[in-house]
């Protein structure tokens, strides 16, 4: 599980239409890019800008690291970034 403070962009990058980024919801599947590792995961808690995810693969990450957040729109599209606040096994 990884806990982060998310900052969302105004619009989704990489789409033909200008699509506004919606808030992150609990039980949603998102993809995190940590360094060069891409790890999809399920949101277990989303309160304001605080987000917790259970990742489907193990990643090594340090508190304070920046990760990219992507959502599926036919393909994975960048919607924001997060600052890692903590992680557990």
C-alpha positions, -999 to 999 in steps of 0.1 A, spaced: 0 0 0 12 35 -8 -1 68 6 4 100 -13 -7 136 -16 -22 140 -51 -21 171 -73 -44 168 -103 -40 187 -136 -69 208 -150 -72 188 -181 -63 152 -192 -31 151 -213 -30 132 -246 -67 133 -255 -82 149 -286 -109 166 -267 -103 189 -237 -114 166 -209 -116 179 -173 -98 158 -147 -124 144 -122 -115 138 -85 -100 105 -76 -126 80 -63 -124 50 -40 -122 16 -58 -109 33 -90 -80 17 -108 -51 41 -114 -16 36 -127 14 51 -109 48 56 -126 75 54 -100 108 62 -117 108 38 -147 83 13 -131 46 14 -140 24 -1 -113 -14 -2 -116 -33 -2 -83 -67 1 -67 -76 32 -47 -85 21 -11 -91 56 3 -95 90 -13 -101 120 10 -94 154 -5 -59 152 -19 -49 123 3 -49 90 -16 -41 54 -6 -36 27 -32 -29 -10 -31 -5 -16 -60 -5 -49 -80 33 -51 -81 60 -42 -57 79 -9 -61 107 7 -42 98 43 -33 110 68 -7 89 93 12 90 126 -6 94 110 -40 72 123 -69 51 98 -89 30 103 -120 -7 94 -118 -26 81 -149 -62 71 -155 -76 48 -183 -92 67 -212 -90 40 -240 -53 43 -231 -35 54 -199 -35 92 -197 -16 115 -173 -40 132 -149 -16 145 -122 13 137 -98 17 127 -62 42 132 -35 47 99 -15 39 103 22 44 67 32 42 31 22 36 -3 38 40 -39 27 
